[in-house]
């Protein structure tokens, strides 16, 4: 092999090495970013584990009548959606508000962050 051919092969090799080094550099920054993300997630997980656990199961209010098996809603549980809508329309705004407050107290929605 002559000197020019060897020089050309060395230049090609150096070019490929430079390309691989660029790829490694870009991968290093990605790995570093992922490491920082993992560290943040671990810190967040530790904070969550240190706090109280959320309540298991569903909490709801049981009135004395409901506990005894009595229906205190005037049979509204058996009505369809149309009948319920008619009953709500016939109520005064105060009665409707009172009923909706009672329903929301019996079936609370737990909001967690």
ZAVO-981427 format. One record per atom (N, C-alpha, C, O): y, z, x. Coordinates in pm, 1 decimal, padded with zeros to 6 digits. Example, Ala and Ser with C-alpha at 12.3 -4.5 7.8 and 13.67 -1.06 7.14 Angstrom:
BEGIN
PT_y_z_x
PT_-00569.0_00780.0_01319.0 .
PT_-00450.0_00780.0_01230.0 .
PT_-00330.0_00780.0_01320.0 .
PT_-00331.9_00846.5_01423.6 .
PT_-00225.0_00708.0_01285.0 .
PT_-00106.0_00714.0_01367.0 .
PT_00003.0_00787.0_01290.0 .
PT_00113.8_00803.9_01340.9 .
END
This chain:
BEGIN
PT_y_z_x
PT_-00117.3_00000.0_00084.1 .
PT_00000.0_00000.0_00000.0 .
PT_00124.0_00000.0_00088.9 .
PT_00130.5_00064.1_00193.7 .
PT_00220.1_-00074.6_00041.1 .
PT_00342.2_-00076.5_00120.0 .
PT_00435.9_00034.2_00076.3 .
PT_00413.1_00102.1_-00023.8 .
PT_00540.5_00050.3_00153.0 .
PT_00634.7_00160.3_00130.0 .
PT_00705.6_00150.5_-00004.2 .
PT_00729.2_00252.6_-00068.8 .
PT_00739.7_00031.1_-00046.9 .
PT_00811.2_00012.5_-00175.2 .
PT_00722.9_00053.4_-00292.9 .
PT_00770.7_00116.0_-00387.6 .
PT_00598.4_00019.5_-00287.6 .
PT_00506.2_00054.9_-00395.2 .
PT_00489.4_00206.9_-00402.9 .
PT_00487.0_00264.6_-00511.6 .
PT_00478.0_00269.9_-00287.6 .
PT_00464.8_00414.5_-00283.4 .
PT_00591.6_00479.8_-00337.8 .
PT_00585.4_00575.4_-00415.2 .
PT_00706.1_00427.1_-00296.5 .
PT_00834.4_00481.0_-00344.3 .
PT_00844.8_00468.2_-00495.5 .
PT_00891.5_00559.7_-00563.3 .
PT_00801.0_00353.7_-00548.0 .
PT_00805.7_00331.5_-00693.3 .
PT_00715.1_00431.4_-00765.8 .
PT_00754.9_00487.5_-00867.9 .
PT_00595.9_00453.8_-00715.1 .
PT_00503.7_00550.3_-00775.5 .
PT_00562.1_00691.9_-00772.3 .
PT_00549.7_00767.3_-00868.8 .
PT_00625.4_00726.5_-00661.1 .
PT_00686.8_00858.8_-00650.5 .
PT_00801.6_00875.3_-00750.2 .
PT_00817.2_00982.5_-00808.7 .
PT_00881.3_00771.6_-00770.0 .
PT_00992.3_00776.2_-00865.8 .
PT_00940.3_00790.7_-01008.7 .
PT_00995.5_00866.6_-01088.3 .
PT_00833.0_00716.7_-01040.6 .
PT_00772.8_00728.0_-01174.1 .
PT_00720.6_00870.6_-01196.5 .
PT_00739.6_00929.5_-01302.9 .
PT_00655.3_00923.2_-01094.7 .
PT_00602.5_01059.2_-01103.9 .
PT_00716.1_01159.2_-01122.8 .
PT_00706.3_01248.6_-01206.9 .
PT_00823.2_01145.4_-01045.9 .
PT_00938.0_01235.1_-01057.4 .
PT_01002.0_01224.7_-01195.8 .
PT_01044.9_01325.2_-01252.5 .
PT_01008.2_01102.7_-01249.7 .
PT_01063.2_01084.6_-01384.6 .
PT_00979.3_01155.7_-01490.0 .
PT_01032.8_01220.4_-01580.0 .
PT_00847.7_01143.2_-01478.0 .
PT_00758.7_01210.1_-01572.8 .
PT_00768.4_01362.5_-01559.9 .
PT_00765.6_01434.7_-01659.5 .
PT_00779.7_01409.5_-01436.5 .
PT_00794.3_01553.9_-01414.6 .
PT_00924.2_01603.2_-01478.2 .
PT_00926.6_01709.7_-01540.0 .
PT_01031.2_01526.9_-01463.5 .
PT_01159.7_01564.9_-01523.0 .
PT_01149.7_01569.6_-01675.4 .
PT_01204.1_01660.1_-01738.6 .
PT_01080.0_01471.7_-01734.6 .
PT_01061.3_01471.3_-01880.7 .
PT_00985.6_01595.7_-01925.4 .
PT_01022.9_01660.3_-02023.3 .
PT_00879.7_01628.5_-01853.5 .
PT_00800.0_01746.1_-01889.5 .
PT_00881.3_01874.5_-01873.1 .
PT_00867.9_01966.6_-01953.7 .
PT_00963.3_01881.4_-01771.9 .
PT_01046.9_01999.5_-01752.7 .
PT_01148.5_02014.7_-01865.5 .
PT_01177.3_02126.7_-01907.8 .
PT_01203.1_01903.1_-01915.0 .
PT_01295.8_01908.1_-02028.3 .
PT_01224.5_01959.8_-02153.3 .
PT_01278.7_02041.5_-02227.7 .
PT_01102.3_01910.8_-02174.9 .
PT_01024.9_01957.5_-02290.6 .
PT_00998.1_02107.6_-02280.1 .
PT_01008.6_02181.1_-02378.3 .
PT_00963.3_02151.3_-02159.6 .
PT_00935.1_02293.6_-02139.2 .
PT_01060.9_02376.4_-02165.5 .
PT_01053.2_02483.0_-02226.8 .
PT_01175.4_02328.4_-02120.0 .
PT_01301.5_02400.9_-02143.7 .
PT_01331.3_02412.4_-02292.3 .
PT_01371.4_02518.7_-02339.8 .
PT_01311.8_02302.9_-02366.2 .
PT_01338.7_02308.1_-02510.4 .
PT_01239.5_02401.4_-02580.1 .
PT_01275.9_02472.2_-02673.9 .
PT_01115.4_02401.2_-02534.4 .
PT_01015.6_02489.9_-02594.3 .
PT_01044.1_02636.0_-02560.6 .
PT_01018.7_02724.7_-02642.2 .
PT_01096.1_02661.1_-02442.0 .
PT_01131.1_02797.7_-02404.4 .
PT_01237.8_02855.3_-02496.0 .
PT_01228.1_02970.5_-02538.4 .
PT_01340.8_02774.8_-02527.1 .
PT_01446.5_02824.3_-02615.8 .
PT_01391.2_02848.4_-02755.6 .
PT_01429.9_02944.6_-02821.9 .
PT_01301.0_02761.7_-02800.9 .
PT_01240.1_02780.8_-02932.9 .
PT_01157.2_02908.6_-02934.3 .
PT_01162.8_02986.5_-03029.4 .
PT_01080.5_02929.2_-02828.0 .
PT_00998.0_03049.9_-02819.4 .
PT_01085.8_03174.4_-02814.6 .
PT_01052.7_03276.1_-02875.5 .
PT_01196.1_03166.9_-02743.3 .
PT_01287.6_03281.4_-02735.5 .
PT_01347.3_03311.4_-02873.0 .
PT_01357.4_03427.7_-02912.1 .
PT_01387.1_03206.5_-02946.8 .
PT_01441.8_03226.8_-03082.0 .
PT_01336.8_03287.8_-03173.5 .
PT_01367.2_03377.1_-03252.6 .
PT_01214.0_03240.2_-03163.0 .
PT_01106.8_03294.7_-03246.8 .
PT_01078.3_03440.1_-03210.4 .
PT_01049.3_03521.7_-03297.9 .
PT_01086.7_03472.2_-03082.6 .
PT_01067.0_03610.5_-03039.9 .
PT_01173.1_03702.4_-03097.5 .
PT_01143.3_03814.1_-03140.0 .
PT_01298.8_03654.5_-03098.9 .
PT_01406.2_03734.3_-03157.5 .
PT_01384.5_03753.4_-03307.1 .
PT_01408.9_03861.4_-03360.9 .
PT_01338.5_03647.7_-03373.9 .
PT_01310.5_03656.4_-03517.7 .
PT_01198.6_03756.6_-03544.2 .
PT_01206.8_03836.9_-03637.1 .
PT_01095.6_03751.4_-03462.8 .
PT_00983.2_03845.2_-03479.0 .
PT_01030.6_03988.5_-03456.4 .
PT_00989.2_04080.0_-03527.5 .
PT_01116.5_04007.4_-03358.3 .
PT_01168.5_04141.2_-03331.2 .
PT_01249.3_04192.5_-03450.3 .
PT_01235.9_04308.9_-03488.0 .
PT_01333.0_04107.1_-03509.9 .
PT_01411.9_04147.0_-03626.5 .
PT_01320.4_04180.7_-03744.6 .
PT_01343.0_04278.1_-03816.5 .
PT_01217.3_04098.9_-03763.0 .
PT_01123.3_04124.7_-03872.8 .
PT_01048.4_04256.3_-03851.4 .
PT_01024.9_04330.7_-03946.7 .
PT_01011.3_04284.8_-03727.9 .
PT_00943.7_04411.6_-03698.6 .
PT_01034.6_04530.3_-03727.3 .
PT_00990.1_04630.9_-03782.6 .
PT_01162.8_04519.0_-03689.8 .
PT_01257.4_04627.1_-03718.6 .
PT_01271.9_04646.6_-03869.1 .
PT_01274.9_04759.4_-03918.3 .
PT_01280.9_04535.4_-03941.4 .
PT_01293.1_04543.5_-04087.5 .
PT_01168.8_04607.0_-04148.8 .
PT_01178.5_04688.8_-04240.2 .
PT_01052.7_04569.0_-04098.1 .
PT_00927.5_04625.4_-04148.4 .
PT_00920.8_04775.1_-04122.6 .
PT_00875.7_04850.7_-04208.6 .
PT_00965.2_04818.8_-04004.8 .
PT_00965.8_04961.3_-03974.3 .
PT_01056.2_05037.8_-04070.3 .
PT_01021.6_05147.5_-04113.9 .
PT_01172.2_04980.5_-04103.6 .
PT_01262.7_05045.6_-04199.4 .
PT_01197.0_05056.2_-04336.4 .
PT_01207.1_05159.1_-04403.0 .
PT_01129.3_04948.8_-04378.2 .
PT_01062.8_04951.6_-04509.0 .
PT_00949.2_05052.8_-04511.0 .
PT_00930.3_05123.5_-04609.9 .
PT_00874.2_05059.8_-04402.7 .
PT_00764.6_05155.7_-04396.8 .
PT_00814.9_05299.6_-04393.9 .
PT_00747.2_05389.8_-04443.2 .
PT_00932.1_05321.6_-04336.9 .
PT_00987.0_05457.1_-04328.9 .
PT_01036.6_05507.2_-04464.4 .
PT_01041.5_05627.9_-04488.1 .
PT_01073.2_05415.2_-04552.9 .
PT_01125.3_05453.7_-04683.7 .
PT_01014.0_05489.2_-04780.3 .
PT_00896.1_05473.3_-04748.6 .
PT_01051.1_05537.3_-04897.9 .
PT_00949.2_05571.0_-04998.0 .
PT_00884.5_05444.6_-05054.7 .
PT_00948.4_05340.2_-05067.1 .
PT_00759.7_05456.7_-05087.8 .
PT_00686.6_05344.3_-05145.6 .
PT_00728.6_05326.5_-05290.8 .
PT_00759.1_05424.8_-05358.3 .
PT_00730.8_05204.0_-05339.7 .
PT_00765.9_05183.4_-05480.4 .
PT_00658.2_05243.4_-05571.1 .
PT_00542.4_05257.9_-05532.2 .
PT_00699.0_05276.7_-05689.7 .
PT_00605.9_05335.8_-05786.0 .
PT_00497.4_05235.0_-05821.5 .
PT_00523.3_05115.6_-05836.6 .
PT_00376.7_05285.6_-05834.3 .
PT_00266.1_05198.1_-05871.8 .
PT_00251.6_05201.8_-06023.1 .
PT_00276.0_05304.4_-06086.7 .
PT_00212.7_05092.0_-06078.2 .
PT_00195.9_05084.5_-06221.9 .
PT_00327.3_05059.2_-06292.6 .
PT_00431.3_05042.1_-06229.0 .
PT_00321.8_05057.1_-06421.5 .
PT_00441.1_05031.4_-06501.9 .
PT_00480.3_05158.3_-06574.3 .
PT_00397.9_05225.3_-06636.6 .
PT_00608.9_05189.6_-06564.3 .
PT_00658.2_05310.0_-06630.8 .
PT_00723.2_05271.1_-06762.6 .
PT_00796.4_05172.4_-06769.6 .
PT_00696.9_05347.7_-06865.7 .
PT_00762.0_05324.9_-06993.5 .
PT_00765.9_05455.1_-07071.1 .
PT_00691.1_05548.9_-07043.7 .
PT_00854.7_05458.1_-07168.3 .
PT_00875.7_05578.6_-07247.3 .
PT_00783.4_05574.3_-07368.7 .
PT_00771.5_05471.2_-07435.0 .
PT_00718.6_05686.5_-07397.3 .
PT_00632.3_05697.8_-07514.9 .
PT_00692.4_05804.4_-07604.4 .
PT_00708.2_05919.5_-07563.8 .
PT_00725.5_05765.3_-07726.0 .
PT_00779.6_05863.9_-07819.9 .
PT_00664.5_05944.1_-07880.9 .
PT_00547.9_05906.5_-07869.1 .
PT_00698.6_06052.8_-07944.9 .
PT_00595.0_06135.5_-08006.5 .
PT_00519.4_06058.0_-08114.2 .
PT_00397.2_06066.9_-08125.4 .
PT_00594.7_05982.5_-08192.3 .
PT_00530.6_05905.6_-08299.2 .
PT_00439.6_05797.5_-08243.9 .
PT_00330.0_05776.1_-08295.8 .
PT_00483.8_05728.9_-08138.9 .
PT_00401.4_05623.6_-08079.6 .
PT_00277.5_05683.0_-08014.3 .
PT_00170.6_05621.9_-08014.6 .
PT_00292.7_05802.7_-07958.2 .
PT_00179.1_05868.9_-07895.5 .
PT_00075.1_05906.0_-08000.5 .
PT_-00044.8_05905.4_-07972.5 .
PT_00120.6_05938.2_-08121.3 .
PT_00029.2_05975.2_-08230.5 .
PT_-00023.8_05852.2_-08302.7 .
PT_-00106.9_05864.1_-08392.7 .
PT_00023.7_05733.6_-08264.0 .
PT_-00025.5_05612.1_-08326.8 .
PT_00058.0_05566.4_-08444.5 .
PT_00019.4_05472.3_-08513.9 .
PT_00172.2_05630.5_-08469.3 .
PT_00258.4_05591.3_-08579.9 .
PT_00351.4_05479.9_-08534.4 .
PT_00393.4_05475.9_-08418.7 .
PT_00383.3_05388.9_-08627.1 .
PT_00480.5_05283.5_-08597.9 .
PT_00615.1_05327.2_-08652.4 .
PT_00632.1_05341.4_-08773.5 .
PT_00710.2_05348.3_-08563.7 .
PT_00842.3_05393.3_-08605.5 .
PT_00944.3_05280.4_-08608.0 .
PT_01063.3_05303.1_-08629.9 .
PT_00895.8_05156.7_-08585.1 .
PT_00989.7_05044.4_-08582.2 .
PT_00993.1_04969.1_-08715.1 .
PT_01048.3_04859.3_-08722.7 .
PT_00935.7_05026.2_-08817.7 .
PT_00937.0_04960.8_-08948.4 .
PT_00844.2_04841.3_-08955.5 .
PT_00865.1_04750.8_-09036.2 .
PT_00742.4_04840.2_-08872.2 .
PT_00648.1_04729.4_-08872.0 .
PT_00699.1_04608.7_-08796.5 .
PT_00641.2_04500.8_-08808.9 .
PT_00803.8_04622.3_-08719.9 .
PT_00861.3_04508.8_-08648.3 .
PT_00764.7_04451.9_-08545.7 .
PT_00773.5_04334.1_-08511.3 .
PT_00673.2_04533.3_-08496.7 .
PT_00578.9_04485.1_-08396.6 .
PT_00486.8_04378.6_-08453.6 .
PT_00437.0_04293.6_-08379.8 .
PT_00463.5_04382.5_-08584.5 .
PT_00374.6_04286.6_-08647.6 .
PT_00447.6_04160.4_-08693.2 .
PT_00382.7_04061.1_-08726.2 .
PT_00579.0_04161.7_-08695.7 .
PT_00656.2_04047.1_-08742.9 .
PT_00658.2_03936.5_-08638.5 .
PT_00642.6_03961.2_-08518.9 .
PT_00677.9_03812.8_-08686.9 .
PT_00693.4_03699.9_-08597.5 .
PT_00837.3_03690.9_-08549.8 .
PT_00921.8_03771.4_-08589.0 .
PT_00864.3_03594.1_-08466.5 .
PT_00997.8_03577.9_-08408.9 .
PT_01100.9_03546.4_-08516.8 .
PT_01213.7_03595.4_-08509.8 .
PT_01064.6_03465.7_-08616.6 .
PT_01159.1_03430.4_-08722.9 .
PT_01197.3_03552.6_-08806.3 .
PT_01314.1_03573.0_-08839.4 .
PT_01097.7_03632.5_-08839.0 .
PT_01125.2_03751.5_-08919.2 .
PT_01213.0_03850.4_-08841.3 .
PT_01302.8_03912.6_-08898.1 .
PT_01186.4_03864.2_-08712.3 .
PT_01267.6_03953.3_-08630.0 .
PT_01411.7_03903.5_-08621.8 .
PT_01506.1_03982.3_-08627.8 .
PT_01427.3_03773.1_-08608.1 .
PT_01562.1_03716.1_-08601.7 .
PT_01637.1_03741.6_-08731.7 .
PT_01756.2_03772.7_-08729.0 .
PT_01569.1_03728.8_-08846.0 .
PT_01632.4_03754.6_-08975.6 .
PT_01673.8_03901.9_-08987.2 .
PT_01783.1_03932.4_-09035.0 .
PT_01585.7_03993.2_-08943.2 .
PT_01618.3_04135.5_-08948.8 .
PT_01738.5_04168.2_-08860.8 .
PT_01824.3_04247.5_-08899.3 .
PT_01744.4_04107.4_-08743.3 .
PT_01857.7_04131.6_-08653.7 .
PT_01987.8_04077.9_-08713.1 .
PT_02093.1_04139.8_-08697.7 .
PT_01981.0_03963.4_-08780.6 .
PT_02101.2_03906.2_-08842.2 .
PT_02155.1_03994.4_-08954.1 .
PT_02276.2_04002.3_-08974.4 .
PT_02065.7_04060.5_-09026.4 .
PT_02107.3_04144.8_-09139.0 .
PT_02167.2_04277.3_-09091.9 .
PT_02236.4_04344.1_-09168.6 .
PT_02141.6_04315.9_-08967.2 .
PT_02192.0_04444.5_-08916.3 .
PT_02338.7_04433.7_-08878.2 .
PT_02389.2_04327.0_-08843.2 .
PT_02404.7_04548.2_-08886.2 .
PT_02543.4_04553.2_-08838.6 .
PT_02540.3_04550.7_-08685.8 .
PT_02436.2_04577.8_-08626.0 .
PT_02652.1_04518.7_-08622.3 .
PT_02653.5_04516.7_-08476.0 .
PT_02614.0_04651.0_-08413.5 .
PT_02548.8_04655.1_-08309.1 .
PT_02654.5_04760.8_-08478.7 .
PT_02619.8_04892.3_-08425.4 .
PT_02469.5_04917.9_-08435.8 .
PT_02408.4_04969.3_-08342.2 .
PT_02410.0_04881.7_-08550.2 .
PT_02265.7_04900.8_-08567.1 .
PT_02188.3_04814.5_-08466.9 .
PT_02090.5_04859.2_-08407.0 .
PT_02233.4_04691.4_-08450.2 .
PT_02167.9_04599.5_-08357.2 .
PT_02176.2_04654.5_-08213.8 .
PT_02077.8_04651.3_-08140.0 .
PT_02294.0_04704.5_-08175.4 .
PT_02310.9_04760.2_-08041.3 .
PT_02220.9_04881.1_-08020.7 .
PT_02158.7_04896.2_-07915.6 .
PT_02214.4_04967.1_-08121.9 .
PT_02130.0_05086.7_-08113.0 .
PT_01983.7_05047.8_-08097.6 .
PT_01912.3_05103.8_-08014.3 .
PT_01938.9_04951.2_-08178.6 .
PT_01800.1_04906.7_-08170.4 .
PT_01769.5_04846.2_-08033.6 .
PT_01665.0_04874.8_-07975.3 .
PT_01858.9_04763.8_-07982.5 .
PT_01835.2_04701.0_-07852.4 .
PT_01835.8_04803.6_-07739.5 .
PT_01762.2_04788.3_-07642.0 .
PT_01917.4_04907.2_-07751.4 .
PT_01915.7_05014.1_-07651.4 .
PT_01782.1_05086.8_-07654.4 .
PT_01724.3_05116.1_-07549.8 .
PT_01732.9_05115.9_-07775.0 .
PT_01604.2_05184.4_-07786.8 .
PT_01491.4_05099.8_-07729.8 .
PT_01402.5_05151.5_-07662.1 .
PT_01495.0_04969.9_-07757.0 .
PT_01391.2_04880.5_-07704.3 .
PT_01397.1_04876.9_-07551.7 .
PT_01293.9_04882.0_-07484.8 .
PT_01518.5_04868.2_-07497.3 .
PT_01529.6_04863.2_-07351.0 .
PT_01486.5_04994.1_-07287.2 .
PT_01435.7_04993.7_-07175.1 .
PT_01505.5_05106.4_-07356.0 .
PT_01460.8_05234.3_-07301.7 .
PT_01309.1_05247.7_-07308.0 .
PT_01249.7_05313.0_-07222.3 .
PT_01247.2_05188.5_-07405.6 .
PT_01101.3_05193.3_-07416.6 .
PT_01032.8_05100.6_-07317.7 .
PT_00920.5_05126.9_-07274.7 .
PT_01101.2_04990.8_-07281.3 .
PT_01043.7_04890.8_-07190.6 .
PT_01141.6_04860.9_-07078.0 .
PT_01201.2_04753.3_-07073.6 .
PT_01158.1_04957.6_-06985.9 .
PT_01257.0_04936.6_-06879.0 .
PT_01210.4_04832.4_-06779.6 .
PT_01090.7_04814.2_-06757.6 .
PT_01306.2_04764.5_-06720.1 .
PT_01278.0_04671.1_-06611.9 .
PT_01322.5_04737.3_-06482.6 .
PT_01439.4_04772.9_-06467.2 .
PT_01229.7_04753.5_-06390.6 .
PT_01261.6_04817.0_-06263.7 .
PT_01312.8_04709.3_-06170.2 .
PT_01244.2_04610.1_-06145.3 .
PT_01432.9_04728.5_-06118.4 .
PT_01492.7_04632.4_-06026.6 .
PT_01486.9_04691.0_-05887.1 .
PT_01537.1_04800.6_-05862.3 .
PT_01425.0_04616.9_-05795.9 .
PT_01416.9_04662.1_-05657.2 .
PT_01482.4_04560.3_-05568.1 .
PT_01490.9_04442.3_-05602.1 .
PT_01528.3_04605.6_-05454.9 .
PT_01595.1_04515.7_-05358.8 .
PT_01495.1_04455.9_-05264.2 .
PT_01532.1_04378.0_-05176.4 .
END
